[in-house]
């Protein structure tokens, strides 16, 4: 029989091993359930509401696949709406199995973002968070890992990924509770990204900027992103929607996070 002291040492080592292999990063996905008529309506026309919802579902599935593949990360989803009437509901249910999912809450997008980060702080105390939406299906695990690097190393308090339309595609924080600093930043503007960076710095945070990406707001955006990520579900779905390529209207930019 082993001595009690030896057993205690083994138990301590086991606990330490579990801590060392636990999540070191929260990956927060802010998403809308892809229901027809509720998502990507600016793609209609040229798409129908059902086609736009299916494209949104493909983008969300690609995003979930990317965040799941980030080593040392734990995925948290802040969801608006329910999946019962969503496009690709069965596929999404599989991807979300075992994922901590919280309902979005707040009067506007800024406050919903802050609330979602607050939820992460409660779920994974002491862990940094990297948040993205469902409009950049071209993201890859390597890019997300690099984006989180300054947060994990402690060389930055926040990271912000600017979007080509003036918004932003990713927000990372060493302390998720610091998201309250951007709750009042107006969204859907061509200076949303600039305003967000200013609010973070005004709160005393050290901010690193990430590579700029195109997020999908228009038919032209969808075609560009599909070409950038040809092996994604998103690209395969775009390939089956010839109306996107035939859309004669010029892209109308809006700042989305």
HELIX and SHEET records of a PDB file:
HELIX    1   1 UNK A    4  UNK A   21  1                                  18    
HELIX    2   2 UNK A   41  UNK A   43  5                                   3    
HELIX    3   3 UNK A   49  UNK A   68  1                                  20    
HELIX    4   4 UNK A   89  UNK A   95  1                                   7    
HELIX    5   5 UNK A  109  UNK A  123  1                                  15    
HELIX    6   6 UNK A  141  UNK A  153  1                                  13    
HELIX    7   7 UNK A  176  UNK A  182  5                                   7    
HELIX    8   8 UNK A  192  UNK A  202  1                                  11    
HELIX    9   9 UNK A  219  UNK A  228  1                                  10    
HELIX   10  10 UNK A  233  UNK A  239  1                                   7    
HELIX   11  11 UNK A  243  UNK A  246  1                                   4    
SHEET    1   A 7 UNK A 100  UNK A 103  0                                        
SHEET    2   A 7 UNK A  73  UNK A  80  1                                        
SHEET    3   A 7 UNK A  25  UNK A  32  1                                        
SHEET    4   A 7 UNK A 128  UNK A 132  1                                        
SHEET    5   A 7 UNK A 168  UNK A 173 -1                                        
SHEET    6   A 7 UNK A 158  UNK A 163 -1                                        
SHEET    7   A 7 UNK A 207  UNK A 213  1                                        
END                                                                             
